[in-house]
């Protein structure tokens, strides 16, 4: 997920609810949302969304799931960098 919740909410500003995933994607595209936002919206589960908070909650769940993986990747990179510095 590349977009933050605020950017997604701004891209969907003015949209009425409830909406399906397809409706949300169509709205975002027709209102010139960035490629990153459209790509992130494509990752939404295919269901009905009742409010902006409903969409935000889904993105919050994705972010929480990504966090440990990203932390581990960062730790691995730091370990590689430190090992490289030790060799110098």
Beta strands, then each sheet from edge to edge (+ up, - down):
strand 1: 19-20
strand 2: 48-49
sheet 1: 1+ 2-
end
